[in-house]
Amino acid sequence: MDKSLEKILTRWLKQRKGACGVYLNLTVMLGVLTGFSLVAQAYLLATMLHGLVIENQVVSDFTDHFYALLALIVVRALLAYCRERVSFVAGQRLRQDVRRAVLDKLSELGPAYIKGKPAGSWASIVLEQVEDLHDFYGKYLPQMLIAGFVPITILAVVFPINWAAGLVLLATAPLIPMFMILVGMGAADANRKNFSALAQLSGHFMDRLKGLSTIKLFNRGQAEVSAIESASEEFRSRTMSVLRMAFLSSAVLEFFAAVSIAVLAVYFGFSYLDHLNFGHYGVGLTLFTGLFVLILAPEFYQPLRDMGTHYHAKAQAIGAAEALKNLLEYQTPQSSEQASQSHAPLLTAAEPITISAKQLQVMSMDGTVLLGPVDFTLNAGEHVALVGPSGAGKSSLLNALLGFLPYSGSLQVNGVELNQRQLTNWRQRVAWLGQNPQLFHGSIADNVSLGDPDMPAERIEALLAQAQVAQFVNSLPDGINSQIGEQSAGVSVGQAQRLCLARALGQQAQFYILDEPTASLDSQSEQAVMSALEQVMTTAGSIMVTHKIDELAKVDVIWVLDAGQLVQQGSFQQLSEQDGLFRTLLGEQRGESS
C-alpha cells in the first residue's frame, strides 16, 4: 500500500476515536495502574527474598509484605479484567457509530448507488469490515500509550539502582517496535487485498445463492461452482498471507525479548561471580537489585510485545478503512449542493405537488448521462404514465425525482429546485410503490406502520381494508400481529404488494411514484391494487412507469421515452392515433395478447 494512503487512512481512523467516549482514556488509565502495580510487586518480592536469603531474617518479619503482595495480585487481576471490559465497550461504541454512519450513508445514496455492487459486498462492508475496526480502538490505540508509559516507568526505577541494566533495557527496547514496523509495512496491504477478496467472494456467493433456481434451469451449476471455487481459493491465499506475517512477527518479537532478558541475566550472573564490576554506582551489587531488575525485565518488554501483537489490528483496520472511508466521504454533485443549503423551504403535508423540468439531464453516479435533456410540467393532481422500451430512462427519471441520482439543468418542485430542498422532507411527502414488494421480518403491523411506529391498530386495519388485503390478514390466526419471514416468506407476491400499498397509503402523500406496481401480479391482484390506487389518488398527483400501455386510457398524460429523450406526450387517444413509438408499442402489445 502506498505510504501516503496509509497515513491518510491512519489519520482517518484516529479522527473517529471520539466515538469511543471516555472508555478509551479509561482503558489507558487502567493499563497505567497495572504498570504501577507491577513495579510494586517486583519491589515486595525482591525485598522478601533478599531479606530471607542474604540477611537471614525470619518469615514473620515479612508478614505485611506478603499480604501486600497477595493484595496486589488481586488488584492486578481486577485491573486486567476491568481493562478488557472497558476496551471492549470502547470498540463496541466505535463499531456502532461507524455502522450507523454506513447505513445512514447508504440510505442517503439510495438504491441507484447500492445496486452498483453485489449485495454480498455491502454485507462484507457493513459486517466484517466494521467488525475489524474493533481491536484498533479497543487494543491498539490504548496499547500505544501504555507501551510508552510502562517501560519509561520501569527505566525510571531501574537506572537509580543499576545504570548498566538500564542501558541494556534502553538499548534493546527499540528492536521490538522497529521490527514491528518493518513487518507492518506489508501487513496493511495484505489485509486490504484480503478484504477485497472477501468482498468478491461474498458478493459472488450471495448473488448465486439468490439466483439458484435460474442457474439450475440453464444448467450452469458446474460453471458457477468453479467460479466460487476460484474466488474461495483467492480468499484462502490472501488469508494465509496475512497469517504468515502475524506468525513471523510474533516469533521474532519473542526472540528479541528473550535475548534481551538473557543478556541481563548473564550480566548479573557474571557480576555476582566478580567477573564484572560496573553499573552499580560503586555501592556493590545486592541480591535485591538483581532480582528486582530481572523480575521487571519481562514486564518491560511485555507492553512492547503486546503493541507488536496489536499492530496487526492496525494493519487490519487500515485494510478495512479504505472501503469505509471511500463510502462515507462519497459525495454526488447533488448531495454537495444540498449540503450547502441551510434554509431550504419545507413542504407541508397538505401542499399540492407541481413538478417542472427544463433542460433536465439525469446522470449516473459516475457522471454518465442517462436521460435528457428533457422538458416537462406535471401539474398538481395530474396523473402521468411513463412508457418506452427498456433502457429508455424511465427508472432514471424516478430515481432523480426521489433524489437518488444527480442531475443538471432544472428540476423544480413547487417552484424550488429539488437539489435545494431537504430530501427527508421531500420524501415524506411522496409515496413510492415498486414492482418488487419489500417486506421485512416482523409483524404485518410493523411493516404497514414502518413510517409511523405510533400508528394505532385501528388505522392499520383501515389501511389494510383500503389496500384490499384486510380479508387475507383477518384470516390469519394472529391478524395484524402475524409474522412475516425474511424475503416476504409466508405471503404471495400479490399479497406482499398490497401490504406495501397499505404502507404507502399510510403516508397520506400528495404525490405517488409508481414503478410498475402490477408487473408481477395476477389479474385479480392487479385489479385490487389499481382499484385501491385510483381511490386514494383522486386528489393526489402521480407518475407511473408501466409496460401495460393498453390499460392507460384513464391517465391524464402519457410521456413516451426513447433512448433518454421525451419523444411523445399526450393523452391515450391522441397518441394511439399518431404515428410514432407509442402506436408501435401499443400494436406490438395487442398483437402479443391476441
Secondary structure, 3 states (H helix, E strand, C coil): CCHHHHHHHHHHHHHCHHHHCCHHHHHHHHHHHHHHHHHHHHHHHHHHHHHHHCCCCCHHHHHHHHHHHHHHHHHHHHHHHHHHHHHHHHHHHHHHHHHHHHHHHHHHHCHHHHCCCCHHHHHHHHHHHHHCCHHHHHHHHHHHHHHHHHHHHHHHHHCCCCHHHHHHHHHHCCHHHHHHHHHHHHHHHHHHHHHHHHHHHHHHHHHHHHCHHHHHHCCCHHHHHHHHHHHHHHHHHHHHHHHHHHHHHHHHHHHHHHHHHHHHHHHHHHHHCCCCCCCCCCCCCCHHHHHHHHHHHHHHHHHHHHHHHHHHHHHHHHHHHHHHHHHHCCCCHHHHHHHCCCCCCCCCCCCCCCEEEEEEEEECCCCCEEEEEEEEEECCCCEEEEECCCCCCHHHHHHHHCCCCCEEEEEEECCEEHHHCCHHHHHHCEEEECCCCCCCCEEHHHHHCCCCCCCCHHHHHHHHHHCCCHHHHHCCCCHHHCEECHHHCCCCHHHHHHHHHHHHHCCCCCEEEEECCCCCCCHHHHHHHHHHHHHHCCCCEEEEECCCHHHCCCCCEEEEEECCEEEEEECHHHHHHCCCHHHHHHHHHHHHHC
